[in-house]
Amino acid sequence: MLFLENASAALLTAEYAITNERLSAAHAAMTRHSVRSYLDIPVTDDELQTLLELTGRAPSAFNLQPWRFIVVRDQAIKNALKEAAYGQKQVGEAPVVIAIYADMDDAMANLAEVVHPDLTTEKRASTIAMLENNFGGMTPEARANWANGQANIALGYLLLIAKSEGFDTSPMLGFEPDRVKAILGIPTGATITAMVALGRGADDGFRSHRHAVERTTRFR
């Protein structure tokens, strides 16, 4: 019986290796939808590295890139996150849960990392001074809200890229932020943008239901 179970898992993994072809951005956008049931197929280090490298190509104002990620595969931690997420099954069932948070304190403490390396020494110094002046006059709450808006761009990239690479996702805002911060060691001043369950879907879920362009757009 154990042999048959292992053989079935091997065949299923092989099937995904064959059928999980990369999708174009347009195809991924048209076919992506939230999935809440996942197959027990691991997401490899190389696959996660690719997803996060591509997600990191998201644009951000001043190139500050205030988004940060915590990748969770440990089942005990996922179980704790599930409790903090009001028992949502996908948190405990998906092979990976990614917490995306915005940390403006970290970004501001490391401005030299985001200033373009091709700038002259003088221009680099003036750019850093400008950023310190612009954001230094904001309240911590205003900076956190600004950074969270930037991190949402990265969230959109992650969801689309994951689908294009053959993965399903379920982004979530339904959780207790302070509990999630405590579980994952996220700084108290950071803002959690979303938690994302990620893996290979065990079912198709509901088909996408979206407004037509005519409902959401005006041309002038």
PyRosetta script that sets phi, psi and omega in degrees:
from pyrosetta import init, pose_from_sequence

init()
pose = pose_from_sequence("MLFLENASAALLTAEYAITNERLSAAHAAMTRHSVRSYLDIPVTDDELQTLLELTGRAPSAFNLQPWRFIVVRDQAIKNALKEAAYGQKQVGEAPVVIAIYADMDDAMANLAEVVHPDLTTEKRASTIAMLENNFGGMTPEARANWANGQANIALGYLLLIAKSEGFDTSPMLGFEPDRVKAILGIPTGATITAMVALGRGADDGFRSHRHAVERTTRFR")
pose.set_psi(1, -42.9)
pose.set_omega(1, 179.3)
pose.set_phi(2, -63.2)
pose.set_psi(2, -38.7)
pose.set_omega(2, 178.3)
pose.set_phi(3, -61.0)
pose.set_psi(3, -43.7)
pose.set_omega(3, -179.6)
pose.set_phi(4, -64.0)
pose.set_psi(4, -39.5)
pose.set_omega(4, 178.5)
pose.set_phi(5, -64.2)
pose.set_psi(5, -43.8)
pose.set_omega(5, 179.4)
pose.set_phi(6, -65.6)
pose.set_psi(6, -39.1)
pose.set_omega(6, 179.2)
pose.set_phi(7, -64.3)
pose.set_psi(7, -41.8)
pose.set_omega(7, 179.5)
pose.set_phi(8, -63.3)
pose.set_psi(8, -41.2)
pose.set_omega(8, 178.9)
pose.set_phi(9, -64.5)
pose.set_psi(9, -39.1)
pose.set_omega(9, 179.4)
pose.set_phi(10, -65.4)
pose.set_psi(10, -42.4)
pose.set_omega(10, 178.7)
pose.set_phi(11, -63.9)
pose.set_psi(11, -39.5)
pose.set_omega(11, -179.5)
pose.set_phi(12, -65.8)
pose.set_psi(12, -42.1)
pose.set_omega(12, 177.5)
pose.set_phi(13, -62.8)
pose.set_psi(13, -42.9)
pose.set_omega(13, 178.6)
pose.set_phi(14, -62.6)
pose.set_psi(14, -39.1)
pose.set_omega(14, 179.3)
pose.set_phi(15, -61.8)
pose.set_psi(15, -42.1)
pose.set_omega(15, -179.7)
pose.set_phi(16, -68.5)
pose.set_psi(16, -34.5)
pose.set_omega(16, 178.2)
pose.set_phi(17, -62.8)
pose.set_psi(17, -31.4)
pose.set_omega(17, -179.3)
pose.set_phi(18, -82.4)
pose.set_psi(18, -44.1)
pose.set_omega(18, -170.6)
pose.set_phi(19, -88.5)
pose.set_psi(19, -16.7)
pose.set_omega(19, -177.3)
pose.set_phi(20, -80.7)
pose.set_psi(20, 63.5)
pose.set_omega(20, 177.7)
pose.set_phi(21, -76.8)
pose.set_psi(21, 151.8)
pose.set_omega(21, 178.5)
pose.set_phi(22, -68.1)
pose.set_psi(22, 139.5)
pose.set_omega(22, 178.8)
pose.set_phi(23, -102.7)
pose.set_psi(23, 152.4)
pose.set_omega(23, 172.1)
pose.set_phi(24, -67.3)
pose.set_psi(24, 161.9)
pose.set_omega(24, 178.2)
pose.set_phi(25, -58.9)
pose.set_psi(25, -40.6)
pose.set_omega(25, -179.4)
pose.set_phi(26, -65.0)
pose.set_psi(26, -44.5)
pose.set_omega(26, 179.8)
pose.set_phi(27, -64.8)
pose.set_psi(27, -42.1)
pose.set_omega(27, 179.0)
pose.set_phi(28, -61.9)
pose.set_psi(28, -42.0)
pose.set_omega(28, -179.7)
pose.set_phi(29, -64.8)
pose.set_psi(29, -37.2)
pose.set_omega(29, -177.8)
pose.set_phi(30, -76.2)
pose.set_psi(30, -26.6)
pose.set_omega(30, -173.2)
pose.set_phi(31, -106.9)
pose.set_psi(31, -13.4)
pose.set_omega(31, -177.8)
pose.set_phi(32, -70.8)
pose.set_psi(32, 134.9)
pose.set_omega(32, 171.6)
pose.set_phi(33, -154.4)
pose.set_psi(33, 162.2)
pose.set_omega(33, -176.8)
pose.set_phi(34, -69.9)
pose.set_psi(34, 137.1)
pose.set_omega(34, 178.9)
pose.set_phi(35, -124.5)
pose.set_psi(35, 134.1)
pose.set_omega(35, -174.0)
pose.set_phi(36, -116.1)
pose.set_psi(36, 0.9)
pose.set_omega(36, 175.2)
pose.set_phi(37, -123.7)
pose.set_psi(37, 133.9)
pose.set_omega(37, -172.0)
pose.set_phi(38, -129.3)
pose.set_psi(38, 146.0)
pose.set_omega(38, 173.7)
pose.set_phi(39, -75.7)
pose.set_psi(39, 153.1)
pose.set_omega(39, 179.9)
pose.set_phi(40, -84.9)
pose.set_psi(40, 64.5)
pose.set_omega(40, 177.8)
pose.set_phi(41, -120.8)
pose.set_psi(41, 120.5)
pose.set_omega(41, -176.1)
pose.set_phi(42, -63.9)
pose.set_psi(42, 153.6)
pose.set_omega(42, 170.1)
pose.set_phi(43, -102.5)
pose.set_psi(43, 122.9)
pose.set_omega(43, -171.1)
pose.set_phi(44, -77.6)
pose.set_psi(44, 164.9)
pose.set_omega(44, 176.2)
pose.set_phi(45, -58.9)
pose.set_psi(45, -43.1)
pose.set_omega(45, -179.1)
pose.set_phi(46, -64.0)
pose.set_psi(46, -40.6)
pose.set_omega(46, 178.7)
pose.set_phi(47, -64.0)
pose.set_psi(47, -41.8)
pose.set_omega(47, 178.8)
pose.set_phi(48, -67.7)
pose.set_psi(48, -39.2)
pose.set_omega(48, 178.0)
pose.set_phi(49, -59.4)
pose.set_psi(49, -43.8)
pose.set_omega(49, 178.5)
pose.set_phi(50, -63.0)
pose.set_psi(50, -47.7)
pose.set_omega(50, -179.3)
pose.set_phi(51, -57.9)
pose.set_psi(51, -44.7)
pose.set_omega(51, -175.4)
pose.set_phi(52, -76.4)
pose.set_psi(52, -33.1)
pose.set_omega(52, 174.8)
pose.set_phi(53, -63.0)
pose.set_psi(53, -44.2)
pose.set_omega(53, 179.8)
pose.set_phi(54, -69.2)
pose.set_psi(54, -39.0)
pose.set_omega(54, 177.0)
pose.set_phi(55, -61.4)
pose.set_psi(55, -37.7)
pose.set_omega(55, 179.9)
pose.set_phi(56, -66.8)
pose.set_psi(56, -7.8)
pose.set_omega(56, 175.4)
pose.set_phi(57, -80.9)
pose.set_psi(57, -1.5)
pose.set_omega(57, 179.0)
pose.set_phi(58, -59.1)
pose.set_psi(58, 145.0)
pose.set_omega(58, 178.4)
pose.set_phi(59, -78.3)
pose.set_psi(59, 153.9)
pose.set_omega(59, 173.1)
pose.set_phi(60, -148.8)
pose.set_psi(60, 148.0)
pose.set_omega(60, 179.4)
pose.set_phi(61, -60.1)
pose.set_psi(61, 135.5)
pose.set_omega(61, -178.4)
pose.set_phi(62, 60.8)
pose.set_psi(62, 10.6)
pose.set_omega(62, -177.7)
pose.set_phi(63, 59.8)
pose.set_psi(63, 28.3)
pose.set_omega(63, -174.8)
pose.set_phi(64, -70.5)
pose.set_psi(64, -26.6)
pose.set_omega(64, 176.2)
pose.set_phi(65, 47.5)
pose.set_psi(65, 59.4)
pose.set_omega(65, -175.5)
pose.set_phi(66, -78.5)
pose.set_psi(66, 1.6)
pose.set_omega(66, -179.6)
pose.set_phi(67, -76.1)
pose.set_psi(67, 146.7)
pose.set_omega(67, 175.6)
pose.set_phi(68, -136.5)
pose.set_psi(68, 153.4)
pose.set_omega(68, -175.6)
pose.set_phi(69, -128.5)
pose.set_psi(69, 142.6)
pose.set_omega(69, 168.7)
pose.set_phi(70, -124.5)
pose.set_psi(70, 120.8)
pose.set_omega(70, -178.4)
pose.set_phi(71, -98.5)
pose.set_psi(71, 121.9)
pose.set_omega(71, -175.9)
pose.set_phi(72, -114.6)
pose.set_psi(72, 121.2)
pose.set_omega(72, 173.4)
pose.set_phi(73, -122.0)
pose.set_psi(73, -14.8)
pose.set_omega(73, 179.5)
pose.set_phi(74, -66.8)
pose.set_psi(74, 124.8)
pose.set_omega(74, -173.5)
pose.set_phi(75, -65.5)
pose.set_psi(75, -36.7)
pose.set_omega(75, -179.9)
pose.set_phi(76, -63.5)
pose.set_psi(76, -39.9)
pose.set_omega(76, 178.6)
pose.set_phi(77, -69.3)
pose.set_psi(77, -40.8)
pose.set_omega(77, 177.2)
pose.set_phi(78, -61.1)
pose.set_psi(78, -37.8)
pose.set_omega(78, 178.4)
pose.set_phi(79, -64.1)
pose.set_psi(79, -40.1)
pose.set_omega(79, 177.6)
pose.set_phi(80, -65.8)
pose.set_psi(80, -40.6)
pose.set_omega(80, 177.4)
pose.set_phi(81, -64.5)
pose.set_psi(81, -36.0)
pose.set_omega(81, 178.4)
pose.set_phi(82, -60.6)
pose.set_psi(82, -42.7)
pose.set_omega(82, 177.7)
pose.set_phi(83, -62.8)
pose.set_psi(83, -39.2)
pose.set_omega(83, 179.1)
pose.set_phi(84, -72.5)
pose.set_psi(84, -15.8)
pose.set_omega(84, -179.9)
pose.set_phi(85, -105.3)
pose.set_psi(85, 31.2)
pose.set_omega(85, 174.4)
pose.set_phi(86, 59.1)
pose.set_psi(86, 32.5)
pose.set_omega(86, 173.7)
pose.set_phi(87, 77.6)
pose.set_psi(87, 15.7)
pose.set_omega(87, -179.8)
pose.set_phi(88, -61.9)
pose.set_psi(88, 121.1)
pose.set_omega(88, -169.1)
pose.set_phi(89, -63.1)
pose.set_psi(89, -31.6)
pose.set_omega(89, -176.1)
pose.set_phi(90, -64.6)
pose.set_psi(90, -24.3)
pose.set_omega(90, 179.8)
pose.set_phi(91, -67.0)
pose.set_psi(91, -39.0)
pose.set_omega(91, 178.8)
pose.set_phi(92, -86.7)
pose.set_psi(92, -21.3)
pose.set_omega(92, -172.7)
pose.set_phi(93, -93.3)
pose.set_psi(93, -35.8)
pose.set_omega(93, -177.5)
pose.set_phi(94, -65.9)
pose.set_psi(94, 144.4)
pose.set_omega(94, 179.3)
pose.set_phi(95, -64.7)
pose.set_psi(95, -24.3)
pose.set_omega(95, -178.7)
pose.set_phi(96, -137.5)
pose.set_psi(96, 138.3)
pose.set_omega(96, 167.6)
pose.set_phi(97, -122.6)
pose.set_psi(97, 126.9)
pose.set_omega(97, 179.2)
pose.set_phi(98, -111.0)
pose.set_psi(98, 122.1)
pose.set_omega(98, 173.4)
pose.set_phi(99, -94.9)
pose.set_psi(99, 125.0)
pose.set_omega(99, 176.4)
pose.set_phi(100, -106.9)
pose.set_psi(100, 126.6)
pose.set_omega(100, 177.3)
pose.set_phi(101, -136.7)
pose.set_psi(101, 159.0)
pose.set_omega(101, -179.9)
pose.set_phi(102, -107.2)
pose.set_psi(102, 126.7)
pose.set_omega(102, -176.9)
pose.set_phi(103, -127.6)
pose.set_psi(103, 89.2)
pose.set_omega(103, -178.0)
pose.set_phi(104, -71.2)
pose.set_psi(104, -29.3)
pose.set_omega(104, 177.7)
pose.set_phi(105, -61.8)
pose.set_psi(105, -44.0)
pose.set_omega(105, 179.0)
pose.set_phi(106, -66.2)
pose.set_psi(106, -41.5)
pose.set_omega(106, 179.7)
pose.set_phi(107, -61.5)
pose.set_psi(107, -44.9)
pose.set_omega(107, -177.8)
pose.set_phi(108, -69.5)
pose.set_psi(108, -29.1)
pose.set_omega(108, 179.5)
pose.set_phi(109, -76.7)
pose.set_psi(109, -10.8)
pose.set_omega(109, -176.2)
pose.set_phi(110, -134.5)
pose.set_psi(110, 46.3)
pose.set_omega(110, -176.8)
pose.set_phi(111, -63.2)
pose.set_psi(111, -28.8)
pose.set_omega(111, -179.8)
pose.set_phi(112, -62.4)
pose.set_psi(112, -22.5)
pose.set_omega(112, -179.7)
pose.set_phi(113, -73.1)
pose.set_psi(113, -24.7)
pose.set_omega(113, -172.6)
pose.set_phi(114, -105.0)
pose.set_psi(114, -13.0)
pose.set_omega(114, 177.5)
pose.set_phi(115, -74.5)
pose.set_psi(115, 137.0)
pose.set_omega(115, -173.0)
pose.set_phi(116, -60.5)
pose.set_psi(116, 131.2)
pose.set_omega(116, -176.6)
pose.set_phi(117, -67.4)
pose.set_psi(117, -17.0)
pose.set_omega(117, -178.7)
pose.set_phi(118, -83.3)
pose.set_psi(118, -5.6)
pose.set_omega(118, 178.2)
pose.set_phi(119, -72.0)
pose.set_psi(119, 153.2)
pose.set_omega(119, 174.9)
pose.set_phi(120, -67.8)
pose.set_psi(120, 162.5)
pose.set_omega(120, 179.1)
pose.set_phi(121, -57.1)
pose.set_psi(121, -42.5)
pose.set_omega(121, -179.7)
pose.set_phi(122, -65.0)
pose.set_psi(122, -43.6)
pose.set_omega(122, -178.7)
pose.set_phi(123, -68.1)
pose.set_psi(123, -37.7)
pose.set_omega(123, 177.2)
pose.set_phi(124, -60.8)
pose.set_psi(124, -45.3)
pose.set_omega(124, -178.7)
pose.set_phi(125, -63.8)
pose.set_psi(125, -41.0)
pose.set_omega(125, -179.0)
pose.set_phi(126, -70.6)
pose.set_psi(126, -33.3)
pose.set_omega(126, 177.6)
pose.set_phi(127, -66.9)
pose.set_psi(127, -44.2)
pose.set_omega(127, 178.1)
pose.set_phi(128, -62.2)
pose.set_psi(128, -42.2)
pose.set_omega(128, 178.6)
pose.set_phi(129, -62.4)
pose.set_psi(129, -39.3)
pose.set_omega(129, 178.7)
pose.set_phi(130, -63.2)
pose.set_psi(130, -44.0)
pose.set_omega(130, -179.6)
pose.set_phi(131, -65.9)
pose.set_psi(131, -41.7)
pose.set_omega(131, 178.4)
pose.set_phi(132, -62.9)
pose.set_psi(132, -38.7)
pose.set_omega(132, 179.5)
pose.set_phi(133, -69.9)
pose.set_psi(133, -44.6)
pose.set_omega(133, -178.5)
pose.set_phi(134, -62.1)
pose.set_psi(134, -49.2)
pose.set_omega(134, -174.7)
pose.set_phi(135, -89.2)
pose.set_psi(135, -21.5)
pose.set_omega(135, 178.9)
pose.set_phi(136, -66.2)
pose.set_psi(136, -26.6)
pose.set_omega(136, 179.0)
pose.set_phi(137, -83.1)
pose.set_psi(137, -3.7)
pose.set_omega(137, 179.8)
pose.set_phi(138, -90.7)
pose.set_psi(138, 152.2)
pose.set_omega(138, 173.3)
pose.set_phi(139, -70.5)
pose.set_psi(139, 156.7)
pose.set_omega(139, 176.4)
pose.set_phi(140, -55.7)
pose.set_psi(140, -36.7)
pose.set_omega(140, 179.9)
pose.set_phi(141, -66.2)
pose.set_psi(141, -41.9)
pose.set_omega(141, 179.8)
pose.set_phi(142, -65.8)
pose.set_psi(142, -41.1)
pose.set_omega(142, 177.6)
pose.set_phi(143, -62.8)
pose.set_psi(143, -41.3)
pose.set_omega(143, -179.4)
pose.set_phi(144, -63.6)
pose.set_psi(144, -42.5)
pose.set_omega(144, 178.8)
pose.set_phi(145, -64.4)
pose.set_psi(145, -41.4)
pose.set_omega(145, 178.6)
pose.set_phi(146, -61.6)
pose.set_psi(146, -46.7)
pose.set_omega(146, -178.2)
pose.set_phi(147, -64.6)
pose.set_psi(147, -36.5)
pose.set_omega(147, 179.3)
pose.set_phi(148, -65.0)
pose.set_psi(148, -36.6)
pose.set_omega(148, 175.3)
pose.set_phi(149, -61.1)
pose.set_psi(149, -39.2)
pose.set_omega(149, 177.7)
pose.set_phi(150, -67.8)
pose.set_psi(150, -40.8)
pose.set_omega(150, -179.2)
pose.set_phi(151, -65.6)
pose.set_psi(151, -27.7)
pose.set_omega(151, 176.5)
pose.set_phi(152, -65.5)
pose.set_psi(152, -28.3)
pose.set_omega(152, 174.9)
pose.set_phi(153, -64.2)
pose.set_psi(153, -44.7)
pose.set_omega(153, 178.1)
pose.set_phi(154, -63.5)
pose.set_psi(154, -36.9)
pose.set_omega(154, 177.0)
pose.set_phi(155, -58.9)
pose.set_psi(155, -45.7)
pose.set_omega(155, 178.2)
pose.set_phi(156, -60.2)
pose.set_psi(156, -42.6)
pose.set_omega(156, 176.8)
pose.set_phi(157, -59.3)
pose.set_psi(157, -46.8)
pose.set_omega(157, -177.4)
pose.set_phi(158, -58.9)
pose.set_psi(158, -45.4)
pose.set_omega(158, -177.6)
pose.set_phi(159, -64.3)
pose.set_psi(159, -42.3)
pose.set_omega(159, -178.6)
pose.set_phi(160, -71.4)
pose.set_psi(160, -43.2)
pose.set_omega(160, -179.4)
pose.set_phi(161, -65.7)
pose.set_psi(161, -40.2)
pose.set_omega(161, 178.9)
pose.set_phi(162, -57.6)
pose.set_psi(162, -45.2)
pose.set_omega(162, 178.6)
pose.set_phi(163, -64.4)
pose.set_psi(163, -40.8)
pose.set_omega(163, -178.9)
pose.set_phi(164, -65.4)
pose.set_psi(164, -25.5)
pose.set_omega(164, 179.7)
pose.set_phi(165, -93.5)
pose.set_psi(165, 5.0)
pose.set_omega(165, 174.6)
pose.set_phi(166, 97.2)
pose.set_psi(166, 13.8)
pose.set_omega(166, -179.0)
pose.set_phi(167, -110.2)
pose.set_psi(167, 156.0)
pose.set_omega(167, 173.3)
pose.set_phi(168, -105.9)
pose.set_psi(168, 157.2)
pose.set_omega(168, -176.8)
pose.set_phi(169, -143.2)
pose.set_psi(169, 162.1)
pose.set_omega(169, 171.4)
pose.set_phi(170, -143.1)
pose.set_psi(170, 101.4)
pose.set_omega(170, 177.7)
pose.set_phi(171, -77.3)
pose.set_psi(171, 142.6)
pose.set_omega(171, -175.1)
pose.set_phi(172, -135.2)
pose.set_psi(172, 138.6)
pose.set_omega(172, 169.6)
pose.set_phi(173, -115.4)
pose.set_psi(173, -3.5)
pose.set_omega(173, -178.3)
pose.set_phi(174, -85.8)
pose.set_psi(174, 84.8)
pose.set_omega(174, 178.3)
pose.set_phi(175, -160.7)
pose.set_psi(175, 166.1)
pose.set_omega(175, 177.6)
pose.set_phi(176, -90.8)
pose.set_psi(176, 105.8)
pose.set_omega(176, -172.9)
pose.set_phi(177, -56.0)
pose.set_psi(177, -42.7)
pose.set_omega(177, -177.6)
pose.set_phi(178, -65.3)
pose.set_psi(178, -37.5)
pose.set_omega(178, 177.3)
pose.set_phi(179, -66.9)
pose.set_psi(179, -42.4)
pose.set_omega(179, 179.0)
pose.set_phi(180, -63.7)
pose.set_psi(180, -41.7)
pose.set_omega(180, 177.2)
pose.set_phi(181, -59.2)
pose.set_psi(181, -43.6)
pose.set_omega(181, -179.2)
pose.set_phi(182, -65.8)
pose.set_psi(182, -41.3)
pose.set_omega(182, -179.5)
pose.set_phi(183, -64.4)
pose.set_psi(183, -40.9)
pose.set_omega(183, -172.6)
pose.set_phi(184, -100.3)
pose.set_psi(184, -3.8)
pose.set_omega(184, -179.3)
pose.set_phi(185, 70.5)
pose.set_psi(185, 34.2)
pose.set_omega(185, 178.1)
pose.set_phi(186, -81.1)
pose.set_psi(186, 135.8)
pose.set_omega(186, -179.4)
pose.set_phi(187, -55.0)
pose.set_psi(187, 143.3)
pose.set_omega(187, -176.1)
pose.set_phi(188, -63.2)
pose.set_psi(188, -29.3)
pose.set_omega(188, -178.7)
pose.set_phi(189, -83.0)
pose.set_psi(189, -4.7)
pose.set_omega(189, 179.7)
pose.set_phi(190, -81.3)
pose.set_psi(190, 162.7)
pose.set_omega(190, 177.1)
pose.set_phi(191, -116.4)
pose.set_psi(191, 125.9)
pose.set_omega(191, 178.2)
pose.set_phi(192, -80.6)
pose.set_psi(192, 116.0)
pose.set_omega(192, -178.1)
pose.set_phi(193, -75.2)
pose.set_psi(193, -43.0)
pose.set_omega(193, 179.7)
pose.set_phi(194, -173.1)
pose.set_psi(194, 160.0)
pose.set_omega(194, 162.5)
pose.set_phi(195, -109.2)
pose.set_psi(195, 140.6)
pose.set_omega(195, -176.9)
pose.set_phi(196, -126.6)
pose.set_psi(196, 117.2)
pose.set_omega(196, 170.0)
pose.set_phi(197, -78.1)
pose.set_psi(197, 138.5)
pose.set_omega(197, -173.7)
pose.set_phi(198, -143.5)
pose.set_psi(198, 137.0)
pose.set_omega(198, 177.1)
pose.set_phi(199, 170.1)
pose.set_psi(199, -156.6)
pose.set_omega(199, 175.6)
pose.set_phi(200, -102.1)
pose.set_psi(200, 123.3)
pose.set_omega(200, -174.7)
pose.set_phi(201, -64.1)
pose.set_psi(201, 141.0)
pose.set_omega(201, 177.0)
pose.set_phi(202, -88.6)
pose.set_psi(202, -13.5)
pose.set_omega(202, 174.5)
pose.set_phi(203, -148.4)
pose.set_psi(203, 173.9)
pose.set_omega(203, -175.6)
pose.set_phi(204, -83.0)
pose.set_psi(204, -15.5)
pose.set_omega(204, -176.5)
pose.set_phi(205, 63.8)
pose.set_psi(205, -165.0)
pose.set_omega(205, 177.4)
pose.set_phi(206, -82.0)
pose.set_psi(206, 142.9)
pose.set_omega(206, 175.3)
pose.set_phi(207, -66.2)
pose.set_psi(207, 156.3)
pose.set_omega(207, -179.8)
pose.set_phi(208, -64.8)
pose.set_psi(208, 140.9)
pose.set_omega(208, 177.5)
pose.set_phi(209, -133.1)
pose.set_psi(209, 105.8)
pose.set_omega(209, -171.4)
pose.set_phi(210, -130.7)
pose.set_psi(210, 154.8)
pose.set_omega(210, 173.9)
pose.set_phi(211, -64.4)
pose.set_psi(211, 150.6)
pose.set_omega(211, 171.4)
pose.set_phi(212, -77.0)
pose.set_psi(212, 158.7)
pose.set_omega(212, 179.1)
pose.set_phi(213, -54.9)
pose.set_psi(213, -38.9)
pose.set_omega(213, -177.9)
pose.set_phi(214, -61.8)
pose.set_psi(214, -25.6)
pose.set_omega(214, -179.6)
pose.set_phi(215, -79.4)
pose.set_psi(215, -27.2)
pose.set_omega(215, -171.2)
pose.set_phi(216, -112.4)
pose.set_psi(216, -8.0)
pose.set_omega(216, -167.9)
pose.set_phi(217, -130.5)
pose.set_psi(217, 142.1)
pose.set_omega(217, 170.3)
pose.set_phi(218, -122.6)
pose.set_psi(218, 134.8)
pose.set_omega(218, 175.8)
pose.set_phi(219, -104.1)
pose.set_psi(219, 130.1)
pose.set_omega(219, -177.2)
pose.set_phi(220, -118.8)
pose.dump_pdb("model.pdb")
